[in-house]
Amino acid sequence: MAQLPRPRFCPSPCELKDKSLHPPLVSSDGQLAWEPLIWCPADFPSDLFEIAVSQLIHHPEYNSTLILRSETVAETSSHFPPAIPTLQGIHPIRNVRRKLLPRRPGRDSGLEQHCTLYASSTEDDPSPLTLVLTPILEASASLPYYHPAVSHLAFRYILAETPILRIEVVSFPSTPTGVNSRLYRTCLALLETLHRYGWGAKTNYRKRVMHDCVIPREQYQDLYLVMRERHKHLVDTWQEVTDPLKHVFEDVGIATFLMLLWKDTYQPEHSEASTLLLDDEPWKRWPRPPSGFLDLGCGNGLLTHILSAEGYEGHGIDLRARTSWAHYPESTQTQLHVEALDPTLITDPSYKSLYLRPGVFIIGNHADELSPWVPVLSTLCSASGYLSIPCCPWTFDSKYERSSTPTYGDSSAEFVESLNLGGDGSNSSSYSMYRIWLASLSQYCGWKVECEMLRIPSTRNWAIIGREKNRDATDSAREIVENVRERGIFKTRRPEGKAGEH
């Protein structure tokens, strides 16, 4: 049965009649003046309110691009902090003290906040129907820009013939609260989010795309902030005609992911005692691929440059040098090479490659026609792992066609479900089918398949990772190469410019 569409979000500003029909919260000591701002029909039952607001508590970043995430500092269902409001007719049943972390810590400060759930003091039902957010401020401190100018903000589920959701606030003096004010617009966005979460809880909504399956979100975000600051100057010195904001921060994100992936995968090279001076750059002593990395089809060379600048050994190869190459430091230029890799030669006993060495980690970042070769080459050169971020769909010697391209390995429903493909779940698009084909190929080549939706500014952010072997599939990979050679269709493109000039 098809899932019902979410009811339309129909918000209304709170008028005098609304306040008379459903009175606002009342402070037990009478010192707080609560003002209802906005309401909408509640299209989900009251027992799902706690599930809906838990998303608001644990994921504030979904409602503000200025917030990176929240971290829980403490949680209690007794001995509540005195800073939270005492309210008539309801009592606190759970308090989460969280810290809001800004996306730009150099511009905005962090903020701790009480998130308190209240239930009725008169009803037998212990389910919470009110959530109050209370910022924790020092006497002389001010709220960061991303937080509305309130001392308390409440989400309420009001039981009525037609149940409603309502937001009420205790605002700072002289803060505008009209429908054109910033505070009202913020509450409008928060109410719409709560309405959506409530309907998702009612329909058992499950996100089709899961982030942070391989690397924990907190580790990634914290290192990414550091890497972004270290390399943001590249935006101002960008030499290509492409968008610098997209490309610089996309490759910073990929480099961050790789650094943490390698840290989690390999053994450390140095003892802690010998590297105490590197505490301000701890990644300099993190584990790394035993034979470095190979950035296959490195393009503008930015990813190779970022990794090299952070102390990782490796090479980037491409058919032609880009304008950017000559503007990188000499240490990066020596790692960038013009070369047309012919993957069909790897089974030739006389073939020797400077880059496809045992223990190398292969990176295929939008490698186009080399994308399907990444797991094959990784198997045949005894690589220590690989990361492939596919873009244009290619097979070994032609464009991918889902109706005619032979399949490899497992393509069962269970296997496909594990790939975190996103979309509507039908997996009927050509790009989804191509990703399934690549993942099956990786499995066929002996790799344990891991997938991640990378946190990068690109619609092509699905990555397939191989870092463990399930079995020795050397013969299977070798057979693929021999079949390609027999067909005689694959032709290596000629390098543009003087090979080896970089």
Buried (B, 14 or more C-beta within 10 A) or exposed (E): EEEEEBBEBEBEBBEEEBBEEBEBBBBEEEEBEBBBBBBBBBBBEBEBBBBBBBBBBBBBBEBBEBBBBBBEEEEEEEEBBEBBBBBEBBEBBBBBBBBBBBBEEEEBBBBBBBBBBBBBEEEEEEBBBBBBBBBBBEEEEEBBEBBBBBBBBBBBBBEEEEBBBBBBBBBEEEBEBEEEBEBBEBBBEBBBBBBBBBBBBBEEEEEEEEBBEBBEEEBBBBBBBBBBEBBEEBEEEBBEEEEBEEBBBBBBBBBBBBBBBBBBBBEEEEEEEEBEEBEEBEBBBBBBBBBBBBBBBBBBBBBBBBBBBBBBEBBBBBBBBBEBBEBBEEEBBEBBBBBBBBBBBBBEEEEEBEBBBEBBBBBBBBBEBBBBBBBBBBBBBBBBBBBBBBBBBBBBBEEBEBEEBEEBBBBEEEBBEBBBBBEEEEBEEEBBBBBBBBBBBBBBBBBEBBBBBBBBBBEBBBBBBBBEBEEEBBEBBBEBBEEBBEEEEBEEEEBEEEBEEB
